[in-house]
């Protein structure tokens, strides 16, 4: 399925639905000049948002963390109006709240995430006051990705200065050890509370620790990244060391997650994870 042209996509700006190209915000909005605001990204399946309540809950946690006031009920109504006007099927939905008080909901073309990512480790120290918050201050994450790409990889794996494994810039990392057990860092390692991470942990047993070291991942049999947009994406190498990709564990988790997503979208499951 071809991605829709950006010029045909819609957005909502403070409740006004319009083509993306017609929307504008002030150049003096601190969301732009200071990266001061909050955002969420989620996936639309045939126009239906997956885990929207969870994303709004996390948005609320972020706004509380950065002392940003907003009216959730108003924004929910604006999002509903945008989705009703949207005639695209599979797409992505970006939600943005700025310090200047602007509320944006933007329909974006879907990305394609093929198995076979090459990762490169990048030393990373999170900002403690923003740990666990999804703010517009994403320059550190994006720079880490660029460092990895400059090293010839596709994406970064963020590793703390003491060697603790954290996450990728926009996704959670999982790995299957040689005994088949699945592992992922604990939230206490300083990572984002990923909604897809939570779903995977609801459909399969996963071991967690906030002290995993890089050698734990390097010794794994399989590695994959997970996020709302990419779902499950197999990793073929880390720092030049190769893995089976996609291996049987990766394929099994991808299948279980896809089933869970469809069950929730169809109403067979109403549980909203974290």
C-alpha positions in Angstrom: 0.0 0.0 0.0 1.5 3.4 -1.0 1.9 6.0 1.6 -0.4 9.0 1.2 1.0 12.3 0.0 1.7 14.8 2.8 -0.3 17.5 0.9 -3.4 15.3 1.2 -3.1 14.7 4.9 -5.1 16.5 7.6 -4.3 17.9 11.0 -6.1 19.6 13.8 -4.7 22.9 15.2 -6.5 23.9 18.3 -9.6 22.1 17.1 -9.6 23.5 13.5 -9.2 20.6 11.0 -7.2 21.6 7.9 -4.6 20.2 5.4 -1.2 19.8 7.1 0.3 22.4 4.8 -2.1 25.1 5.9 -1.3 24.9 9.7 1.1 27.2 11.4 2.2 28.2 14.9 4.1 31.3 16.1 7.8 31.3 15.7 7.9 32.6 19.3 6.2 29.5 20.7 8.6 28.0 23.3 7.6 24.6 21.9 9.7 25.6 18.8 12.5 27.8 20.2 13.1 25.8 23.4 11.7 22.4 22.7 9.3 22.9 25.6 6.3 20.7 25.2 5.0 17.2 25.1 4.2 14.7 22.3 3.0 11.2 21.4 3.1 9.1 18.3 0.8 6.2 17.6 -0.4 4.1 14.7 -3.6 4.1 12.8 -4.8 0.8 11.5 -7.4 1.3 8.8 -8.0 4.7 10.4 -8.4 3.3 13.9 -6.0 4.5 16.6 -4.3 1.8 18.7 -4.0 2.4 22.4 -5.1 6.0 22.2 -6.1 6.1 25.9 -2.6 4.8 26.9 -0.9 7.4 24.8 -3.1 10.2 26.3 -2.3 8.8 29.7 1.4 9.0 29.1 0.9 12.5 27.6 -0.7 13.5 30.8 2.2 12.1 32.8 4.6 14.1 30.7 2.7 17.3 31.0 2.5 16.9 34.8 6.2 16.3 34.8 7.0 19.5 32.9 4.2 21.6 34.6 2.3 22.1 31.3 -1.5 22.7 31.7 -3.9 21.4 29.1 -7.6 20.3 28.8 -7.6 16.6 28.1 -11.3 16.4 27.3 -11.0 19.2 24.7 -8.0 17.6 23.1 -9.8 14.2 23.0 -12.8 15.8 21.2 -10.4 17.5 18.7 -8.6 14.2 18.0 -12.0 12.4 17.5 -13.1 15.1 15.0 -9.8 14.8 13.1 -10.1 11.0 12.9 -13.7 11.3 11.7 -12.5 13.6 8.9 -9.5 11.4 8.0 -10.0 9.2 5.0 -6.6 7.6 5.0 -6.3 4.0 6.2 -2.9 3.0 7.7 -1.1 6.1 9.0 0.5 7.6 12.0 -0.9 10.1 14.4 1.3 12.7 16.1 -0.1 14.6 19.2 1.7 17.7 20.3 1.2 20.2 23.1 3.4 23.3 23.2 4.3 25.7 25.9 2.6 28.3 23.9 -0.7 26.6 24.5 -1.2 25.0 21.0 -2.8 21.6 20.5 -1.8 19.7 17.4 -3.0 16.4 16.1 -1.3 15.5 12.8 -1.9 12.6 10.4 1.4 11.5 8.9 2.4 8.9 6.3 3.2 5.4 7.7 6.8 4.3 7.9 8.0 0.9 6.8 10.2 -1.0 9.2 12.0 -4.0 7.8 13.9 -6.6 9.8 17.7 -6.4 9.6 18.7 -3.3 11.5 22.3 -2.6 12.2 22.8 -1.0 15.7 25.8 0.9 17.1 26.2 1.7 20.7 26.2 5.4 21.7 27.1 6.6 25.2 24.2 8.5 26.6 23.4 10.3 29.9 19.6 11.0 30.3 18.5 14.3 31.8 17.2 13.2 35.2 14.4 15.6 35.5 13.0 14.4 32.1 13.6 10.7 32.6 10.4 8.8 31.6 8.8 11.9 30.0 8.1 12.2 26.3 9.0 15.9 25.6 9.7 17.9 22.5 13.4 18.1 23.7 14.4 15.2 21.5 17.7 16.6 20.1 19.7 14.2 22.2 17.9 11.1 20.9 18.1 12.3 17.3 21.8 13.2 17.6 22.4 9.7 19.0 20.8 8.2 15.8 22.9 10.5 13.6 26.1 9.4 15.5 25.2 5.7 14.8 24.5 6.4 11.2 27.8 8.3 10.9 29.4 5.1 12.2 27.7 3.1 9.4 24.8 1.7 11.4 21.0 2.2 11.0 20.2 3.1 14.6 21.8 3.7 18.0 21.6 1.6 21.2 21.8 4.0 24.1 24.2 2.9 26.8 24.8 4.8 30.0 28.4 5.9 30.9 28.6 3.0 33.4 27.7 0.5 30.6 24.1 0.0 31.6 21.9 -0.8 28.5 19.0 1.5 28.1 17.0 1.7 24.9 17.2 2.9 21.3 16.4 6.6 20.7 12.7 6.0 19.8 12.1 2.3 20.8 12.7 -0.4 23.4 15.3 -3.1 23.0 14.6 -6.8 23.7 16.9 -9.7 23.3 16.6 -13.5 23.5 19.4 -15.1 25.4 20.9 -18.4 24.1 18.6 -20.3 26.6 15.6 -18.7 24.8 14.6 -16.4 27.7 13.5 -12.9 26.7 15.1 -9.8 28.4 14.5 -6.0 28.4 15.8 -3.2 30.7 13.7 -2.1 33.6 12.1 1.3 33.6 14.5 2.1 36.4 17.3 2.0 33.9 16.1 5.4 32.8 14.0 4.4 29.8 10.6 5.5 28.6 7.5 3.5 29.7 6.8 2.1 26.2 3.3 1.1 25.5 4.4 -1.6 23.0 6.9 -2.8 25.6 4.0 -3.3 28.1 1.9 -5.1 25.5 4.8 -7.5 24.7 5.2 -8.2 28.4 1.5 -9.0 28.6 1.7 -11.7 25.8 5.1 -13.3 26.7 7.3 -13.8 29.7 10.1 -11.2 29.9 12.9 -10.9 32.4 13.8 -7.3 33.5 16.8 -5.7 35.1 18.2 -2.2 35.5 21.7 -3.5 35.5 22.0 -5.2 32.2 25.4 -4.5 30.5 26.3 -4.3 26.9 27.9 -7.8 27.1 24.4 -9.2 27.9 23.1 -8.0 24.5 26.3 -9.0 22.7 25.9 -12.5 24.0 22.3 -12.8 22.9 20.9 -15.1 20.2 18.4 -12.6 18.9 17.7 -8.9 19.3 14.8 -6.7 18.3 13.4 -3.2 18.8 9.8 -2.5 19.6 7.7 0.7 19.5 4.2 1.8 18.6 5.2 2.6 15.0 7.7 -0.2 14.3 5.9 -2.9 16.3 8.7 -5.5 16.3 11.8 -5.0 14.2 14.6 -7.6 14.1 18.2 -6.5 14.6 20.8 -8.2 12.5 23.9 -6.7 14.1 25.3 -4.7 17.0 28.7 -3.1 16.9 29.5 -5.5 14.0 28.4 -8.7 15.8 25.7 -10.4 13.9 22.5 -12.2 15.0 19.9 -14.4 13.4 17.4 -12.1 12.0 14.5 -12.4 12.2 15.0 -15.4 14.5 12.2 -17.7 15.8 11.7 -15.7 19.1 11.5 -12.4 17.2 9.0 -13.9 14.8 6.9 -15.4 17.6 6.8 -12.1 19.5 5.9 -10.2 16.4 3.0 -12.6 15.8 1.7 -12.4 19.3 1.9 -8.6 19.3 0.0 -8.4 16.0 -2.7 -10.7 17.4 -2.9 -8.6 20.5 -3.3 -5.4 18.5 -6.0 -6.8 16.3 -7.8 -8.2 19.3 -7.9 -4.8 21.0 -8.9 -3.0 17.8 -11.8 -5.4 17.3 -13.0 -5.0 20.8 -12.2 -8.6 21.8 -9.8 -7.1 24.4 -10.6 -3.9 26.2 -7.6 -3.9 28.5 -5.4 -0.8 28.1 -1.9 -1.6 29.1 0.6 1.0 30.3 
